[in-house]
Amino acid sequence: MTDAYVMLNCELGAEAEVIEQLTELEQVVDVFETIGTHDMMVKLQAENFEKIREIVSWNIQKLKNVRATSTLIKKDN
């Protein structure tokens, strides 16, 4: 399994709606709002790097009210 953390920014006031949509994705382990440069952080778990990239590109970035994402993928030792 590959772990990834996606920080995202969304439209003002759309946080609850975006969180609801994110929790419907099978690979989403946790979602929480943050204070700072990003509005929330999402923890993903998927089979491999390619699946993470697919989820971020085709599911998360395409959600209504998501403005930007930044993804960190956990390095396996």
VOGU-3710 file (C-alpha; in Angstrom, 3 decimals, decimal comma):
1> mtdayvmlnc> 0,000/0,000/0,000  1,041/3,555/-0,721  0,151/6,417/1,613  -0,280/9,979/0,377  -1,325/13,287/1,872  -3,183/15,804/-0,269  -3,418/19,385/0,904  -6,137/21,291/-0,864  -7,712/24,684/-1,157  -11,380/25,129/-1,886
11> elgaeaevie> -13,832/27,941/-2,431  -14,713/29,917/0,682  -17,637/28,328/2,506  -17,497/25,066/0,536  -15,439/23,106/3,068  -18,261/20,933/4,424  -19,454/20,013/0,922  -15,933/19,126/-0,232  -15,313/17,010/2,890  -18,566/15,128/2,298
21> qlteleqvvd> -17,566/14,367/-1,301  -14,052/13,306/-0,292  -15,287/10,836/2,324  -17,229/9,036/-0,407  -13,957/8,036/-2,118  -12,878/4,521/-1,154  -9,181/5,390/-0,839  -9,728/8,316/1,557  -8,629/7,303/5,046  -9,037/10,674/6,798
31> vfetigthdm> -10,001/14,260/6,029  -9,554/17,233/8,311  -9,691/21,004/8,016  -6,491/22,950/8,609  -5,495/26,524/9,339  -2,717/28,027/7,256  -1,854/27,903/3,582  -4,284/25,036/2,871  -7,918/24,552/3,813  -7,776/20,816/4,479
41> mvklqaenfe> -5,647/17,691/4,355  -6,662/14,307/3,012  -4,914/11,016/3,762  -5,125/8,457/0,955  -4,144/4,801/0,789  -3,945/3,011/-2,546  -2,202/0,077/-4,188  0,597/2,127/-5,761  1,824/5,529/-6,928  -0,121/5,359/-10,183
51> kireivswni> -3,418/4,787/-8,350  -2,702/7,760/-6,057  -2,026/9,944/-9,090  -5,256/8,743/-10,724  -7,350/9,487/-7,628  -5,893/12,965/-7,213  -6,104/13,875/-10,908  -9,464/12,348/-11,822  -11,393/12,443/-8,553  -10,124/15,071/-6,124
61> qklknvrats> -9,026/17,830/-8,525  -12,276/17,530/-10,467  -14,522/18,034/-7,428  -16,693/21,118/-7,577  -15,219/23,941/-5,450  -11,684/22,487/-5,259  -9,293/25,220/-6,410  -5,853/23,623/-5,948  -4,104/20,557/-4,566  -0,606/19,661/-3,425
71> tlikkdn> 0,298/16,006/-2,924  2,954/14,380/-0,754  3,564/10,662/-1,167  5,105/8,723/1,693  8,472/7,282/0,783  8,789/3,558/1,437  12,082/2,484/3,008
//
